[in-house]
Amino acid sequence: MMRSREVEDGAARQSILCEGRNDVNKKSTGHCACGQVTYGFDSEPTFVAHCHCLDYKRASGGEMATIALVPDTDFTFFSGTTKSFSYGPNTETCAGQGLDRVFCTNCGSRLLSNNLKDFPGQLLVQEGTLHRLDEWFATTLEIFTWSRQKWARPLGLPQFDHGPS
């Protein structure tokens, strides 16, 4: 379970996370750019997607972002403080029927999206925040391909104009 204590901070929610834990038994671990927020999970992702939606383009500054869908009951923050912002509904982006984007309050790195209305009980981890950059999960599909740049060639994977069903 994603363990945090929610406190109101104006229009946004801020999470004060479990600090000081170093659970080396988690199969996958990661952190934000500054290293203050750390996390872990054990599950293999349900899917790993290159998301070409406009939201991820703006957030990443690139053509796409790579995200992994994992159960929220398996995800744990070990340290740091995050802030969440609610998005959606917007069926033209991966926000779908609504979700929250979670950022480090110190460096602003986007770590994950949770409270997914389209995938209850799951969350989307930003694959670029994983510790072992040489051992990322293999991409299994591409989503929101309707907004993929014309110069970006499709991979030989299942393609979805919008999100997977």
Summary of the structure (lengths in Angstrom):
residues: 165
radius of gyration: 15.2
end to end distance: 24.2
largest distance: 45.8
contacts: 511
relative contact order: 0.22
helix: 12%
strand: 40%
